[in-house]
Amino acid sequence: MPRGRSNAAGWWLVVVALAGCAATEERGRGAQFDNIALAYETAIRWSDFERAAGVAGVKGADKEALQQLKQVKVISYDRVSAEVSPEGTQIRQIVQIEYTLETSMKLRRIVDQQGWQFDTTQKRWVLVTGLPDFLGNQ
């Protein structure tokens, strides 16, 4: 086989291998998002907002705000839609949450527009939009 064709074939294999690695990495990120989103959803469903903040990597969730959320009792959490960025590092997810406050039996509903981003430094998904604003929806 002529030398030039061998090198071309070698580069083609490298390109195919890199594309395969990128696809595998993206699938890995997708699976990791599914796991984190499910753990976050479970924590929200149980009204465990401190755990939800930790699972989602939410920065700045202060103790006082988390204490105020103890009056929130989540009834349902339904994913409405999700949109993944072309590079697979950002996800916009819309969730509808029904809940009550301990001080009232009134059923409340909030549409939470979540913005998730894959943090390459931490190698994990982070909820950049923060916890739902349950108390601002009174």
Secondary structure, DSSP 4 states (H G I P E B T S, - for coil): --HHHHHHHHHHHHHHHHHHHHHHHHHHHHHHHHHHHHHHHHHHHTT-HHHHHHHTT-TT--HHHHHHGGGEEEEEEEEEEEEE-TTSSEEEEEEEEEEEETTEEEEEEEEEEEEEEEETTTTEEEETT-S--SGGG-
